[in-house]
């Protein structure tokens, strides 16, 4: 082939394999191989002469999933990159329909209706909904004049994420549904206000503190530590948000800023001074009133009349929020209203936390949260999995016990050790060094994906790339965290390690669609 100038063009420059990111492919292969050895170790039993390559074993079947995943990756790379953009919405709609139908699946597996049985083959649609949702979000956000600053655009993108999340929750698969919250990391990268992430963080803090110390009394008074601290945090968070987000924090809000009667007004009068004092118009005033009133109420309850100070704390909170609403009505600064709404939502959430734990969550989920927060110490019941996995990891020491030599995993002390808790096999057999290598590989993969996302020439590729990186980070953080006992046990797989075809196929599709898009970044959009 020749250009008009007569110079030959190298055919390999147009080959997708020439532009494919082989470093990411290498990390993928290493993780898959390490994952297979981990499945072998987790499924092997002492004293048995089982052939680990036999298709009758889990290690043998995992080889089938790995082989088909490699073929699937090749097919995804050979497809035209424009097909992912063109069919993003139809594919998403198809997956939504499948998720909806799965709710009515008559077959339950461990209380979940998230699996579809096709003969001896079982498929979990939720694993494939991740890449379909990522494609749909990328399609929506790459549309003309889309902006996360626009309320309607933001709601449209969030709706694309929330719909499959709700359907998966209706399948009683809470763990897989929570994975979709990882998309908010991408939203933040694309310009979403940090206040959204802070709100999520605040809700977690309210829930943990409120539940963990719900039965602890403050200084031998009728007040419970959990509710007192949560109410104080709400007031301080409101003050902090006002300091950060209010555009008018340098202005002085006073009574003479409001429309006044026609008669003369003396700003130095006693009434004016009193009005300025009672109006909480600065973050410093709010913080001082919050801390001061709480201290006074605690001391009064301790040494004068014992009573539950939370009710008066609630009145102080309402007074603070009322000031913000009044300031918004006066000067029409939107941040005042949004901070007031944050405070109201915080109060409602803190009040409903106990109801959510005791009446919304399933009994096994409630038990796991109580164990995680230290309320219950049930090492034979809800905390058994975590207790045994920590023992397995700790027994591995620095260098591990060696391949197929782990005792905790080979004797099957750890339930789900080849799926959700497979990382404990890595820690026991390969030790601290092996576990560190695995975590470093995942970290390098995430950083590489973010680098590839940043170099995309089009919004579609960049958004999809950050969706992929966010999903991988969420899975690794939560899975490893629950094995170590620092995050709740919500039952999500470790990418490329946990046994199963749905998980491995889902992550492979998620990754190689992005690699195919990245390989075509030098081409113009046609």
C-alpha positions as CSV (number, residue, x, y, z in Angstrom):
1,X,0.0,0.0,0.0
2,X,1.3,3.5,-0.9
3,X,0.5,7.0,0.0
4,X,0.1,9.7,-2.7
5,X,3.8,10.6,-2.1
6,X,4.7,7.1,-3.2
7,X,6.1,6.1,0.2
8,X,5.0,2.6,1.4
9,X,3.0,2.3,4.5
10,X,3.9,-0.5,7.0
11,X,1.0,-2.9,7.2
12,X,1.8,-3.7,10.8
13,X,1.1,-0.1,11.8
14,X,-2.6,-0.7,11.1
15,X,-2.6,-4.0,13.0
16,X,-4.5,-4.0,16.2
17,X,-1.9,-6.2,17.8
18,X,0.8,-3.6,17.1
19,X,-1.1,-1.0,19.1
20,X,-2.4,-3.4,21.8
21,X,-1.0,-2.6,25.3
22,X,1.0,-5.8,25.9
23,X,2.1,-4.7,29.4
24,X,-1.5,-4.9,30.6
25,X,-1.9,-8.3,28.7
26,X,1.1,-9.6,30.6
27,X,-0.3,-8.5,34.0
28,X,-3.6,-10.2,33.0
29,X,-1.8,-13.5,32.2
30,X,0.3,-13.4,35.4
31,X,-2.8,-12.8,37.5
32,X,-4.8,-15.6,35.8
33,X,-1.9,-18.1,36.2
34,X,-1.4,-17.2,39.8
35,X,-5.1,-17.5,40.3
36,X,-5.2,-21.0,38.9
37,X,-2.4,-22.1,41.3
38,X,-4.5,-20.6,44.1
39,X,-7.6,-22.6,43.0
40,X,-5.4,-25.7,43.0
41,X,-4.3,-25.1,46.5
42,X,-7.7,-24.2,47.8
43,X,-9.4,-27.2,46.3
44,X,-6.8,-29.8,47.0
45,X,-7.3,-32.2,50.0
46,X,-4.6,-33.9,52.0
47,X,-4.4,-37.6,51.5
48,X,-6.2,-37.7,48.1
49,X,-4.4,-38.6,44.8
50,X,-6.7,-36.4,42.7
51,X,-5.2,-35.2,39.4
52,X,-5.4,-31.4,39.6
53,X,-5.7,-31.4,35.7
54,X,-8.7,-33.6,35.7
55,X,-12.0,-31.9,34.6
56,X,-13.7,-33.6,37.5
57,X,-11.8,-31.2,39.9
58,X,-12.3,-27.5,40.3
59,X,-8.7,-26.8,39.3
60,X,-9.3,-28.7,36.1
61,X,-12.6,-26.9,35.4
62,X,-10.8,-23.6,36.1
63,X,-8.4,-24.5,33.2
64,X,-11.5,-24.7,30.9
65,X,-12.6,-21.2,32.1
66,X,-9.1,-19.9,31.5
67,X,-8.8,-21.4,28.1
68,X,-12.2,-20.0,27.0
69,X,-11.3,-16.6,28.5
70,X,-8.2,-16.4,26.4
71,X,-10.3,-17.2,23.3
72,X,-12.9,-14.6,24.4
73,X,-10.1,-12.0,24.8
74,X,-8.8,-12.7,21.3
75,X,-12.3,-12.3,19.8
76,X,-12.9,-9.0,21.7
77,X,-9.6,-7.7,20.3
78,X,-10.3,-8.7,16.7
79,X,-13.7,-7.0,16.7
80,X,-14.1,-3.5,15.3
81,X,-13.7,-1.0,18.1
82,X,-16.8,1.0,16.9
83,X,-19.1,-1.9,17.7
84,X,-18.7,-1.2,21.4
85,X,-19.8,2.4,21.0
86,X,-22.6,1.5,18.6
87,X,-24.2,-1.3,20.6
88,X,-23.5,0.0,24.1
89,X,-27.1,1.0,24.8
90,X,-28.8,-2.1,23.2
91,X,-26.4,-4.4,25.2
92,X,-27.2,-2.5,28.4
93,X,-31.0,-2.9,27.7
94,X,-30.5,-6.6,27.1
95,X,-28.7,-7.1,30.3
96,X,-31.3,-5.1,32.3
97,X,-34.0,-7.4,30.9
98,X,-31.9,-10.5,31.8
99,X,-31.4,-9.1,35.4
100,X,-35.1,-8.5,35.7
101,X,-36.0,-12.0,34.6
102,X,-33.4,-13.5,36.9
103,X,-35.3,-12.1,39.9
104,X,-38.0,-14.7,39.2
105,X,-35.5,-17.5,38.9
106,X,-37.0,-20.5,40.9
107,X,-33.5,-21.8,41.7
108,X,-31.8,-20.4,44.8
109,X,-28.2,-20.9,45.6
110,X,-27.3,-20.0,49.2
111,X,-30.4,-17.8,49.4
112,X,-29.6,-15.8,46.2
113,X,-31.6,-15.8,43.0
114,X,-28.7,-14.3,40.9
115,X,-27.8,-17.5,39.0
116,X,-29.2,-18.9,35.8
117,X,-28.9,-22.6,35.4
118,X,-28.3,-23.9,31.8
119,X,-28.1,-27.6,32.4
120,X,-24.9,-28.2,34.4
121,X,-23.7,-24.7,33.5
122,X,-24.5,-21.9,35.9
123,X,-24.2,-18.2,34.9
124,X,-24.4,-15.1,37.0
125,X,-25.7,-12.2,34.9
126,X,-24.6,-9.7,37.5
127,X,-20.9,-10.3,36.5
128,X,-21.7,-9.4,32.9
129,X,-23.8,-6.4,33.8
130,X,-20.7,-4.6,35.0
131,X,-19.2,-4.1,31.5
132,X,-22.6,-3.5,29.9
133,X,-23.2,-0.7,32.5
134,X,-19.7,0.7,32.0
135,X,-20.3,0.9,28.2
136,X,-23.7,2.5,28.7
137,X,-22.4,5.1,31.1
138,X,-19.5,5.9,28.7
139,X,-22.0,6.3,25.9
140,X,-24.2,8.6,27.9
141,X,-21.3,10.8,29.1
142,X,-19.8,11.0,25.6
143,X,-23.0,12.5,24.2
144,X,-22.9,16.1,22.9
145,X,-22.8,18.8,25.6
146,X,-23.0,16.3,28.5
147,X,-21.9,17.8,31.8
148,X,-21.9,16.5,35.3
149,X,-22.6,20.0,36.4
150,X,-26.0,19.8,34.8
151,X,-28.5,18.2,37.2
152,X,-30.4,16.3,34.5
153,X,-27.2,14.9,32.9
154,X,-26.0,13.8,36.3
155,X,-29.2,12.1,37.1
156,X,-29.2,10.4,33.7
157,X,-25.8,8.9,34.3
158,X,-26.5,7.9,37.9
159,X,-29.8,6.3,36.7
160,X,-27.9,4.1,34.3
161,X,-25.8,2.8,37.3
162,X,-28.6,2.5,39.9
163,X,-31.1,0.5,37.7
164,X,-29.0,-2.7,37.5
165,X,-27.9,-2.2,41.0
166,X,-31.5,-2.3,42.3
167,X,-32.3,-5.3,40.1
168,X,-29.3,-7.2,41.5
169,X,-30.4,-6.3,45.1
170,X,-33.8,-7.8,44.3
171,X,-32.0,-11.0,43.5
172,X,-30.7,-11.0,47.1
173,X,-27.1,-10.4,45.9
174,X,-26.1,-7.4,48.0
175,X,-22.4,-7.9,47.4
176,X,-22.5,-7.7,43.6
177,X,-24.9,-4.7,43.9
178,X,-22.5,-2.7,46.0
179,X,-19.8,-3.1,43.3
180,X,-21.8,-0.6,41.2
181,X,-21.0,2.1,43.8
182,X,-17.5,2.0,42.3
183,X,-18.8,4.0,39.3
184,X,-18.9,7.0,41.5
185,X,-15.1,7.0,41.6
186,X,-15.3,7.5,37.8
187,X,-17.9,10.3,38.2
188,X,-15.6,12.1,40.6
189,X,-12.7,11.8,38.1
190,X,-14.9,13.3,35.5
191,X,-15.8,16.3,37.5
192,X,-18.5,15.3,40.0
193,X,-18.4,17.5,43.1
194,X,-16.4,16.0,46.0
195,X,-19.3,16.7,48.3
196,X,-21.1,13.6,46.9
197,X,-18.2,11.3,48.0
198,X,-18.0,13.2,51.3
199,X,-21.7,12.6,51.9
200,X,-21.2,8.9,51.3
201,X,-18.2,8.9,53.7
202,X,-20.3,10.8,56.3
203,X,-23.1,8.2,56.1
204,X,-20.7,5.4,56.7
205,X,-19.3,7.2,59.7
206,X,-22.8,7.8,61.1
207,X,-23.7,4.2,60.7
208,X,-20.5,2.7,62.2
209,X,-20.4,5.1,65.2
210,X,-24.1,5.0,65.8
211,X,-24.3,1.2,65.8
212,X,-21.0,0.4,67.4
213,X,-21.7,2.6,70.5
214,X,-25.5,2.4,70.6
215,X,-25.4,0.5,73.9
216,X,-22.6,2.5,75.6
217,X,-23.7,5.2,78.0
218,X,-21.8,8.5,78.2
219,X,-20.2,9.2,81.6
220,X,-22.9,7.4,83.6
221,X,-25.6,9.5,82.1
222,X,-28.8,8.4,80.3
223,X,-27.2,9.6,77.0
224,X,-25.8,7.0,74.6
225,X,-22.4,7.7,73.2
226,X,-23.3,6.7,69.6
227,X,-26.2,9.1,69.2
228,X,-24.4,12.0,71.0
229,X,-21.3,11.7,68.9
230,X,-23.3,11.3,65.6
231,X,-25.3,14.5,66.4
232,X,-22.1,16.3,67.2
233,X,-20.5,15.1,64.0
234,X,-23.5,16.3,61.9
235,X,-23.1,19.8,63.4
236,X,-19.3,19.9,62.8
237,X,-19.6,18.5,59.3
238,X,-22.1,21.3,58.5
239,X,-19.6,23.9,59.8
240,X,-16.8,22.3,57.7
241,X,-18.9,22.3,54.5
242,X,-19.9,25.9,55.0
243,X,-16.2,26.8,55.3
244,X,-15.3,24.9,52.1
245,X,-18.2,25.4,49.8
246,X,-19.9,28.7,50.8
247,X,-19.0,31.4,48.4
248,X,-20.2,34.0,50.9
249,X,-18.2,32.9,53.9
250,X,-16.4,36.2,53.9
251,X,-19.6,38.2,54.0
252,X,-21.2,39.2,57.3
253,X,-24.8,38.2,57.4
254,X,-26.8,40.4,59.8
255,X,-30.2,41.7,60.4
256,X,-29.5,44.9,58.5
257,X,-28.9,42.8,55.4
258,X,-32.7,42.2,55.3
259,X,-35.3,44.7,54.1
260,X,-35.9,47.1,56.9
261,X,-38.7,49.5,57.7
262,X,-38.5,53.1,56.6
263,X,-37.5,54.4,60.0
264,X,-33.8,54.9,60.7
265,X,-31.8,51.9,61.8
266,X,-28.8,52.0,64.1
267,X,-26.5,49.1,63.4
268,X,-24.7,49.7,66.7
269,X,-27.9,49.3,68.8
270,X,-28.3,46.6,71.4
271,X,-31.0,44.9,69.3
272,X,-28.6,44.8,66.3
273,X,-25.8,43.4,68.3
274,X,-28.0,40.8,69.8
275,X,-29.3,39.9,66.3
276,X,-25.8,39.5,65.0
277,X,-24.9,37.3,67.9
278,X,-27.8,34.8,67.6
279,X,-27.5,34.4,63.8
280,X,-25.0,31.5,63.1
281,X,-23.6,32.9,59.9
282,X,-20.0,31.6,60.0
283,X,-18.4,28.2,60.3
284,X,-16.6,29.3,63.5
285,X,-19.8,30.3,65.2
286,X,-21.4,27.0,64.3
287,X,-18.5,25.0,65.6
288,X,-18.3,27.0,68.9
289,X,-22.0,26.7,69.5
290,X,-21.9,22.9,68.7
291,X,-18.9,22.1,70.9
292,X,-20.0,24.5,73.7
293,X,-23.6,23.4,73.9
294,X,-22.6,19.7,73.9
295,X,-20.1,20.3,76.7
296,X,-22.6,22.3,78.8
297,X,-25.3,19.7,78.3
298,X,-23.0,16.8,79.3
299,X,-21.9,18.6,82.5
300,X,-25.5,19.5,83.4
301,X,-26.7,16.0,82.9
302,X,-23.8,14.6,84.9
303,X,-23.8,16.9,87.9
304,X,-27.3,18.5,88.0
305,X,-30.2,16.6,86.5
306,X,-29.5,13.4,84.6
307,X,-31.3,13.4,81.2
308,X,-30.7,12.3,77.6
309,X,-29.0,15.3,76.0
310,X,-29.6,14.1,72.4
311,X,-33.0,15.8,72.4
312,X,-31.5,19.2,73.1
313,X,-28.6,18.4,70.7
314,X,-31.3,17.8,68.1
315,X,-32.8,21.3,68.8
316,X,-29.4,22.9,68.4
317,X,-28.9,21.0,65.1
318,X,-32.3,22.3,63.9
319,X,-31.4,25.8,64.9
320,X,-28.2,25.6,62.9
321,X,-29.9,24.2,59.8
322,X,-32.7,26.8,60.2
323,X,-30.1,29.5,60.1
324,X,-28.7,28.1,56.9
325,X,-32.2,28.0,55.3
326,X,-32.8,31.6,56.4
327,X,-29.5,32.7,54.9
328,X,-30.4,31.0,51.7
329,X,-33.8,32.8,51.6
330,X,-32.0,36.1,52.2
331,X,-29.1,35.9,49.8
332,X,-30.1,33.0,47.5
333,X,-26.6,31.4,47.6
334,X,-27.2,27.8,46.6
335,X,-24.5,26.3,48.8
336,X,-26.4,27.3,51.9
337,X,-29.4,25.3,50.8
338,X,-27.4,22.3,49.8
339,X,-25.5,22.2,53.1
340,X,-28.8,22.5,55.0
341,X,-30.2,19.6,52.9
342,X,-27.1,17.6,53.8
343,X,-27.7,18.2,57.5
344,X,-31.4,17.2,57.2
345,X,-30.4,14.0,55.3
346,X,-27.8,13.3,57.9
347,X,-30.3,13.5,60.7
348,X,-32.8,11.3,58.9
349,X,-30.1,8.7,58.1
350,X,-28.7,8.6,61.6
351,X,-32.2,8.1,63.1
352,X,-33.0,5.3,60.6
353,X,-29.6,3.5,60.9
354,X,-30.9,1.2,63.7
355,X,-34.1,0.4,61.7
356,X,-32.0,-0.4,58.6
357,X,-29.8,-2.8,60.5
358,X,-32.5,-4.6,62.4
359,X,-35.4,-4.6,59.8
360,X,-33.9,-4.1,56.3
361,X,-30.7,-6.2,56.4
362,X,-30.8,-10.0,56.3
363,X,-30.0,-11.8,59.6
364,X,-26.7,-13.1,58.3
365,X,-25.7,-9.6,57.1
366,X,-26.6,-8.1,60.5
367,X,-24.6,-10.8,62.3
368,X,-21.5,-10.1,60.1
369,X,-21.7,-6.3,60.7
370,X,-22.0,-6.9,64.4
371,X,-18.9,-9.1,64.4
372,X,-17.0,-6.6,62.2
373,X,-17.8,-3.7,64.5
374,X,-16.9,-5.7,67.6
375,X,-20.4,-5.8,69.0
376,X,-20.4,-9.6,68.9
377,X,-17.4,-11.9,69.0
378,X,-18.8,-15.0,67.4
379,X,-15.8,-17.0,66.1
380,X,-18.0,-20.1,65.6
381,X,-20.9,-18.4,63.7
382,X,-20.9,-15.2,61.7
383,X,-17.3,-14.5,62.4
384,X,-16.0,-18.0,61.6
385,X,-15.0,-17.4,58.0
386,X,-12.9,-14.3,58.9
387,X,-11.4,-15.9,62.0
388,X,-10.2,-18.9,60.0
389,X,-9.0,-16.9,57.1
390,X,-6.9,-14.6,59.4
391,X,-5.4,-17.8,61.0
392,X,-4.6,-19.2,57.5
393,X,-2.9,-16.0,56.4
394,X,-1.0,-15.6,59.6
395,X,0.3,-19.2,59.5
396,X,1.9,-18.5,56.1
397,X,4.6,-16.3,57.7
398,X,7.0,-14.5,55.5
399,X,7.6,-17.0,52.7
400,X,4.6,-19.3,53.1
401,X,4.2,-23.1,53.5
402,X,4.6,-23.9,49.8
403,X,2.3,-25.0,47.0
404,X,-0.3,-27.5,48.3
405,X,1.2,-27.5,51.8
406,X,-1.2,-25.2,53.6
407,X,-3.0,-26.8,56.5
408,X,-5.9,-24.5,57.1
409,X,-7.0,-24.5,53.5
410,X,-6.2,-28.2,52.7
411,X,-8.2,-29.3,55.7
412,X,-11.0,-27.0,54.6
413,X,-11.2,-24.9,57.8
414,X,-12.0,-21.8,55.7
415,X,-15.5,-21.9,54.0
416,X,-15.6,-20.6,50.4
417,X,-11.8,-20.7,50.3
418,X,-11.7,-21.2,46.5
419,X,-14.1,-18.4,45.8
420,X,-14.7,-15.4,48.0
421,X,-11.9,-16.2,50.5
422,X,-9.3,-17.4,48.1
423,X,-6.8,-14.7,49.1
424,X,-6.2,-16.7,52.4
425,X,-4.8,-19.5,50.2
426,X,-2.3,-17.0,48.7
427,X,-1.3,-15.9,52.2
428,X,-0.9,-19.4,53.6
429,X,1.0,-21.0,50.7
430,X,3.0,-18.0,49.4
431,X,3.3,-16.1,52.7
432,X,3.6,-12.3,53.1
433,X,6.0,-12.0,50.1
434,X,3.6,-13.8,47.8
435,X,0.6,-11.9,48.9
436,X,2.5,-8.7,48.5
437,X,3.4,-9.6,44.9
438,X,-0.2,-10.3,44.1
439,X,-1.4,-7.0,45.6
440,X,1.4,-5.1,43.7
441,X,0.3,-6.7,40.5
442,X,-3.3,-5.5,41.1
443,X,-2.0,-2.0,42.0
444,X,0.1,-1.9,38.8
445,X,-2.9,-3.0,36.8
446,X,-5.1,-0.3,38.2
447,X,-2.4,2.4,37.7
448,X,-1.9,1.1,34.1
449,X,-5.6,1.3,33.4
450,X,-5.8,4.8,34.6
451,X,-2.8,5.8,32.5
452,X,-4.4,4.2,29.4
453,X,-7.7,6.0,30.3
454,X,-5.9,9.4,30.5
455,X,-4.4,9.0,27.0
456,X,-7.7,8.4,25.3
457,X,-8.6,11.0,22.6
458,X,-12.4,10.6,23.1
459,X,-14.6,10.8,26.2
460,X,-16.1,7.4,25.5
461,X,-12.8,5.6,25.9
462,X,-11.7,7.6,28.9
463,X,-14.9,7.1,30.8
464,X,-15.0,3.4,30.1
465,X,-11.3,3.0,31.1
466,X,-11.9,4.7,34.5
467,X,-15.0,2.5,35.0
468,X,-12.8,-0.6,34.5
469,X,-10.1,0.7,36.9
470,X,-12.7,1.6,39.5
471,X,-14.4,-1.8,39.4
472,X,-11.1,-3.6,39.8
473,X,-10.0,-1.4,42.7
474,X,-13.3,-1.9,44.5
475,X,-13.2,-5.7,44.1
476,X,-9.6,-6.0,45.3
477,X,-10.1,-3.6,48.2
478,X,-13.3,-5.2,49.5
479,X,-12.3,-8.8,48.9
480,X,-8.9,-8.6,50.5
481,X,-10.3,-6.4,53.3
482,X,-13.0,-8.9,54.2
483,X,-10.5,-11.7,54.2
484,X,-8.3,-9.7,56.7
485,X,-11.4,-8.7,58.7
486,X,-11.3,-5.0,58.0
487,X,-14.3,-4.7,55.7
488,X,-17.7,-6.4,55.9
489,X,-18.1,-9.9,54.4
490,X,-20.3,-9.1,51.4
491,X,-19.3,-12.0,49.1
492,X,-17.6,-10.6,46.0
493,X,-14.9,-12.5,44.0
494,X,-11.2,-11.6,43.7
495,X,-10.6,-10.8,40.0
496,X,-8.9,-13.6,38.1
497,X,-8.4,-15.7,41.3
498,X,-11.8,-16.8,42.5
499,X,-13.1,-20.0,41.0
500,X,-15.9,-19.7,38.5
501,X,-16.5,-19.0,34.8
502,X,-18.9,-16.1,35.2
503,X,-16.4,-14.1,37.2
504,X,-13.4,-14.8,35.0
505,X,-15.3,-14.2,31.8
506,X,-16.9,-11.0,33.2
507,X,-13.5,-9.5,34.2
508,X,-11.9,-10.6,30.9
509,X,-14.6,-8.9,28.8
510,X,-14.4,-5.8,31.0
511,X,-10.7,-5.5,30.5
512,X,-10.2,-6.5,26.8
513,X,-13.0,-4.3,25.5
514,X,-11.0,-1.4,27.0
515,X,-7.7,-2.7,25.5
516,X,-9.4,-2.9,22.1
517,X,-10.7,0.7,22.4
518,X,-7.3,1.8,23.5
519,X,-5.6,0.0,20.5
520,X,-7.7,2.2,18.2
521,X,-7.1,5.5,19.9
522,X,-4.9,6.7,17.0
523,X,-7.8,6.4,14.6
524,X,-10.4,9.1,14.0
525,X,-14.0,8.6,15.1
526,X,-16.0,7.6,12.0
